[in-house]
């Protein structure tokens, strides 16, 4: 069974044409087509509330550190320090 993923966005002009009540947005036709094609549900941060965006950025940082930063290796600590 396919599961729809949620992606959190800041309120970018290319995606949002009009703000509605709460976190509801009127999406541009091209962005709506993109979400429909790739099967994701866009979730937008609330304007003027910093903790929404901070949570998104901290999750991105955690993913980067877990999957994209190489783990140093060497025979001893001196060998690791020399490689940097």
GUVOKOL-170869 format. One record per residue: x, y, z of N, C-alpha, C in turn; residue number from 1. Coordinates in nm, 4 decimals, padded with zeros to 6 digits. Example, Ala and Ser with C-alpha at 12.3 -4.5 7.8 and 13.67 -1.06 7.14 Angstrom:
2
[[01.3190, -00.5690, 00.7800], [01.2300, -00.4500, 00.7800], [01.3200, -00.3300, 00.7800], 1]
[[01.2850, -00.2250, 00.7080], [01.3670, -00.1060, 00.7140], [01.2900, 00.0030, 00.7870], 2]
REM end
This chain:
84
[[00.0849, -00.1172, 00.0000], [00.0000, 00.0000, 00.0000], [00.0899, 00.1240, 00.0000], 1]
[[00.0627, 00.2172, -00.0879], [00.1399, 00.3404, -00.0953], [00.0966, 00.4354, 00.0152], 2]
[[00.1945, 00.5013, 00.0727], [00.1671, 00.5960, 00.1801], [00.2065, 00.7355, 00.1332], 3]
[[00.1193, 00.8316, 00.1557], [00.1472, 00.9697, 00.1175], [00.2404, 01.0303, 00.2220], 4]
[[00.3502, 01.0877, 00.1778], [00.4469, 01.1513, 00.2665], [00.4122, 01.2983, 00.2845], 5]
[[00.4459, 01.3529, 00.3999], [00.4254, 01.4953, 00.4259], [00.5595, 01.5647, 00.4180], 6]
[[00.5628, 01.6778, 00.3512], [00.6827, 01.7586, 00.3417], [00.6490, 01.8973, 00.3934], 7]
[[00.7300, 01.9474, 00.4869], [00.7065, 02.0797, 00.5455], [00.7791, 02.1857, 00.4641], 8]
[[00.7093, 02.2919, 00.4326], [00.7631, 02.4022, 00.3536], [00.7456, 02.5336, 00.4273], 9]
[[00.8373, 02.6249, 00.3990], [00.8152, 02.7623, 00.4357], [00.7147, 02.8152, 00.3324], 10]
[[00.6577, 02.9293, 00.3506], [00.5528, 02.9797, 00.2611], [00.6143, 03.0433, 00.1360], 11]
[[00.6661, 02.9603, 00.0470], [00.7299, 03.0112, -00.0729], [00.6274, 03.0581, -00.1752], 12]
[[00.6595, 03.1653, -00.2449], [00.5658, 03.2259, -00.3397], [00.5351, 03.1355, -00.4581], 13]
[[00.6274, 03.0480, -00.4948], [00.6039, 02.9584, -00.6079], [00.4957, 02.8551, -00.5778], 14]
[[00.4692, 02.8293, -00.4500], [00.3712, 02.7279, -00.4128], [00.2396, 02.7864, -00.3633], 15]
[[00.2450, 02.8956, -00.2899], [00.1257, 02.9512, -00.2235], [00.0768, 03.0738, -00.2987], 16]
[[-00.0484, 03.0708, -00.3397], [-00.1063, 03.1884, -00.4045], [-00.1854, 03.2743, -00.3066], 17]
[[-00.2406, 03.2083, -00.1987], [-00.3207, 03.2828, -00.1025], [-00.3232, 03.2080, 00.0301], 18]
[[-00.3151, 03.2838, 00.1407], [-00.3242, 03.2266, 00.2742], [-00.4707, 03.2140, 00.3127], 19]
[[-00.5082, 03.0991, 00.3668], [-00.6434, 03.0767, 00.4161], [-00.6360, 03.0652, 00.5688], 20]
[[-00.7366, 03.0149, 00.6322], [-00.7395, 03.0049, 00.7786], [-00.6375, 02.9019, 00.8280], 21]
[[-00.5692, 02.9347, 00.9389], [-00.4745, 02.8415, 01.0003], [-00.3567, 02.8108, 00.9099], 22]
[[-00.3307, 02.6833, 00.8907], [-00.2190, 02.6430, 00.8049], [-00.2661, 02.6068, 00.6637], 23]
[[-00.3908, 02.6336, 00.6324], [-00.4436, 02.6052, 00.4988], [-00.3932, 02.7091, 00.3994], 24]
[[-00.3610, 02.6635, 00.2790], [-00.3099, 02.7507, 00.1741], [-00.3793, 02.7183, 00.0430], 25]
[[-00.3957, 02.8195, -00.0399], [-00.4419, 02.7997, -00.1765], [-00.3156, 02.7821, -00.2602], 26]
[[-00.2984, 02.6639, -00.3181], [-00.1751, 02.6307, -00.3886], [-00.1813, 02.6724, -00.5351], 27]
[[-00.0661, 02.7037, -00.5894], [-00.0583, 02.7336, -00.7321], [-00.0835, 02.6039, -00.8104], 28]
[[-00.1374, 02.6134, -00.9298], [-00.1663, 02.4920, -01.0072], [-00.0431, 02.4053, -01.0339], 29]
[[00.0711, 02.4668, -01.0616], [00.1926, 02.3888, -01.0897], [00.2422, 02.3153, -00.9658], 30]
[[00.2342, 02.3802, -00.8483], [00.2776, 02.3143, -00.7253], [00.1810, 02.2022, -00.6880], 31]
[[00.0529, 02.2234, -00.7085], [-00.0463, 02.1192, -00.6832], [-00.0208, 01.9984, -00.7735], 32]
[[00.0147, 02.0237, -00.9006], [00.0469, 01.9143, -00.9925], [00.1729, 01.8396, -00.9481], 33]
[[00.2727, 01.9135, -00.8978], [00.3955, 01.8524, -00.8483], [00.3646, 01.7595, -00.7304], 34]
[[00.2861, 01.8085, -00.6351], [00.2507, 01.7274, -00.5184], [00.1699, 01.6044, -00.5582], 35]
[[00.0833, 01.6199, -00.6552], [00.0026, 01.5080, -00.7017], [00.0886, 01.4045, -00.7750], 36]
[[00.1837, 01.4511, -00.8540], [00.2691, 01.3600, -00.9297], [00.3607, 01.2785, -00.8380], 37]
[[00.4231, 01.3445, -00.7403], [00.5168, 01.2769, -00.6514], [00.4512, 01.2242, -00.5234], 38]
[[00.3207, 01.2371, -00.5122], [00.2412, 01.1823, -00.4024], [00.2910, 01.2267, -00.2647], 39]
[[00.2976, 01.3579, -00.2453], [00.3276, 01.4093, -00.1131], [00.2243, 01.5140, -00.0752], 40]
[[00.2079, 01.5297, 00.0545], [00.1152, 01.6292, 00.1075], [00.1970, 01.7481, 00.1579], 41]
[[00.1829, 01.8635, 00.0954], [00.2584, 01.9790, 00.1447], [00.2012, 02.0294, 00.2768], 42]
[[00.2883, 02.0583, 00.3695], [00.2516, 02.1104, 00.5004], [00.3285, 02.2404, 00.5174], 43]
[[00.2591, 02.3512, 00.5394], [00.3240, 02.4821, 00.5425], [00.3395, 02.5332, 00.6845], 44]
[[00.4521, 02.5986, 00.7088], [00.4782, 02.6606, 00.8384], [00.3870, 02.7812, 00.8564], 45]
[[00.3562, 02.8110, 00.9804], [00.2719, 02.9263, 01.0093], [00.3552, 03.0539, 01.0043], 46]
[[00.3035, 03.1600, 00.9424], [00.3791, 03.2855, 00.9365], [00.4040, 03.3431, 01.0759], 47]
[[00.5219, 03.3999, 01.0931], [00.5615, 03.4685, 01.2159], [00.5671, 03.3781, 01.3384], 48]
[[00.5878, 03.2488, 01.3188], [00.6111, 03.1570, 01.4303], [00.7395, 03.0802, 01.3998], 49]
[[00.8432, 03.1118, 01.4726], [00.9752, 03.0566, 01.4429], [00.9933, 02.9101, 01.4766], 50]
[[00.9148, 02.8561, 01.5694], [00.9387, 02.7180, 01.6105], [00.8973, 02.6163, 01.5048], 51]
[[00.8074, 02.6495, 01.4145], [00.7715, 02.5567, 01.3069], [00.8911, 02.5317, 01.2165], 52]
[[00.9501, 02.6383, 01.1692], [01.0618, 02.6262, 01.0762], [01.1848, 02.5677, 01.1454], 53]
[[01.2056, 02.6008, 01.2716], [01.3194, 02.5468, 01.3444], [01.3157, 02.3956, 01.3559], 54]
[[01.1970, 02.3409, 01.3752], [01.1825, 02.1957, 01.3809], [01.2180, 02.1298, 01.2496], 55]
[[01.1781, 02.1915, 01.1408], [01.2101, 02.1392, 01.0078], [01.3604, 02.1436, 00.9854], 56]
[[01.4232, 02.2551, 01.0221], [01.5662, 02.2685, 01.0010], [01.6459, 02.1736, 01.0898], 57]
[[01.6002, 02.1486, 01.2120], [01.6734, 02.0557, 01.2984], [01.6616, 01.9125, 01.2478], 58]
[[01.5472, 01.8747, 01.1904], [01.5357, 01.7412, 01.1313], [01.6272, 01.7276, 01.0104], 59]
[[01.6378, 01.8338, 00.9316], [01.7289, 01.8311, 00.8171], [01.8732, 01.8187, 00.8608], 60]
[[01.9092, 01.8871, 00.9679], [02.0456, 01.8793, 01.0209], [02.0741, 01.7382, 01.0705], 61]
[[01.9787, 01.6770, 01.1395], [01.9984, 01.5414, 01.1906], [02.0172, 01.4421, 01.0765], 62]
[[01.9389, 01.4557, 00.9714], [01.9528, 01.3660, 00.8558], [02.0891, 01.3843, 00.7904], 63]
[[02.1318, 01.5101, 00.7770], [02.2626, 01.5374, 00.7167], [02.3744, 01.4743, 00.7996], 64]
[[02.3682, 01.4910, 00.9318], [02.4731, 01.4351, 01.0171], [02.4719, 01.2824, 01.0176], 65]
[[02.3545, 01.2217, 01.0122], [02.3452, 01.0756, 01.0177], [02.3858, 01.0090, 00.8875], 66]
[[02.3568, 01.0717, 00.7732], [02.3732, 01.0019, 00.6465], [02.4770, 01.0616, 00.5522], 67]
[[02.5131, 01.1871, 00.5692], [02.5992, 01.2510, 00.4707], [02.7376, 01.2888, 00.5226], 68]
[[02.7592, 01.2852, 00.6529], [02.8897, 01.3201, 00.7089], [02.9696, 01.1918, 00.7282], 69]
[[03.0868, 01.1813, 00.6652], [03.1640, 01.0565, 00.6778], [03.2197, 01.0389, 00.8193], 70]
[[03.2295, 00.9135, 00.8607], [03.2860, 00.8810, 00.9909], [03.4362, 00.8628, 00.9724], 71]
[[03.5161, 00.9404, 01.0450], [03.6609, 00.9269, 01.0303], [03.7086, 00.7903, 01.0795], 72]
[[03.8084, 00.7361, 01.0132], [03.8637, 00.6077, 01.0553], [04.0152, 00.6121, 01.0433], 73]
[[04.0804, 00.5357, 01.1244], [04.2255, 00.5265, 01.1228], [04.2722, 00.4311, 01.2303], 74]
[[04.4025, 00.4011, 01.2288], [04.4580, 00.3077, 01.3264], [04.4584, 00.3653, 01.4673], 75]
[[04.4846, 00.4959, 01.4789], [04.4833, 00.5611, 01.6086], [04.4400, 00.7067, 01.5907], 76]
[[04.4282, 00.7785, 01.6993], [04.3800, 00.9165, 01.6947], [04.4734, 01.0068, 01.6146], 77]
[[04.6035, 00.9835, 01.6230], [04.6982, 01.0656, 01.5463], [04.6769, 01.0486, 01.3955], 78]
[[04.6481, 00.9288, 01.3516], [04.6238, 00.9050, 01.2081], [04.4970, 00.9762, 01.1613], 79]
[[04.3980, 00.9820, 01.2484], [04.2742, 01.0516, 01.2131], [04.2994, 01.2010, 01.2035], 80]
[[04.3745, 01.2572, 01.2983], [04.4029, 01.4017, 01.2978], [04.4853, 01.4430, 01.1762], 81]
[[04.5752, 01.3578, 01.1319], [04.6592, 01.3910, 01.0158], [04.5741, 01.3971, 00.8898], 82]
[[04.4691, 01.3122, 00.8820], [04.3849, 01.3114, 00.7614], [04.3037, 01.4385, 00.7467], 83]
[[04.2832, 01.5145, 00.8548], [04.2084, 01.6397, 00.8454], [04.3055, 01.7490, 00.8144], 84]
REM end
